[in-house]
Amino acid sequence: MDVHLTARHCKLQPEEQAAARTAALGFAKYIDGITRVDGIFDATTSKSCEYAVRVHGHVIVARNEAEGFDKAIHDAAHSVIRQIRKLKTRMSAPRHAARA
């Protein structure tokens, strides 16, 4: 799994960068087959974090804004995890349910 972190209009502190990388690497716990995670951080109007996760031909995107990067990272990571769980249930469900 490749993890790419990009900061736009700002510079991440080392602890914020470590938290973002740890959160991105934690996505592998919920689903296998993640090929790449892009973390994009922006501080133009407010601090925002966006994760784009490529898994099994799908792209999961979650973006969150907060007063600090720590909260933005945490909230965006939870959004990604929720979407991964939803994708995993859709992938494991039978394609054609038996009709009554």
N, C-alpha and C positions, 0 to 999 in steps of 0.2 A: 504494500500500500504506500503510495506516494502522498506526502503531506506538503502542501505549498502554502505559505503564509505571506500575504501581501499587505503592506500598510500604505494607505493613500492619505496624503495631506497630514501625516502624523508619524511619530516614531514610537514603536511599542517598547515598553520597559521589559527587561529580561524576564521578570516574574509573570507579566502578562503574556509574553510569547510562550513561556513554558506552560502556562495554564491553557492556552489555545491549542498547543501541540498535544498536551495530555488529553484534552477533550476530544480532539480529532482522532487520536489513536484509540480512544475508548469506544468509538463507534463499531469497531471490529468485534466487540463483545456481543453485539446484537444481531449481526448478520455476516455471513461469509461472502467473499467475492467483491469486496470494496477495492476498486483499482486506484482511485485518486480522491483526495480531499483538498479542496481549495478554501482557505480561510482569507477573507478580505475584510480589512479593518479600515474605517474611514472616520475622520473627525472634522468634517466640513461644518455641519450645523450642530450635530450632537455625536456622541461616540456610538458607532454602529459596528456590528459584527455580522458577517454573512458567511455561511458555510455552503459549499456546493459539493455534494458527495456523489460520485459515480459508482453505481453498483448494478450489475446484471443488466446493462443496457439502459438503465434509468438514471436520471439526474434528480437528486433530492436537494432542494434549495430552501434554506431557512435564513431569515434576516431579522435582526432585532436591534433596536436602538435603546440606549440607556444613558444615565449620567456618567457611568464609568465603564471601562472595557471589561472589568471583571463580571459585572452583572450582564452585560451584553453577550459575553462569551457563554456564560452559564445558561441564559435563556435561549440563545440560538442553538446550543447543544441539546437542550431538552426538546426543542422543536424538531430537530433532526432525528432524535431517538424516537419520538412519537411517530414520525413519518416512516422511519425504518420498520417499526413494529407493524404499522398498517400495510406497508408493502409486503412484508413477510407473510402476513395472514392472507393477503390477496394471492400471493404466489403459491401458497400451500393449499388453498381452497380448490376443490374440483372445478374444472372449467364449465361443465354442464351439469347442473343439479338435476336430479331425477324429478320429472314432472308428475304430479299426482293426477 
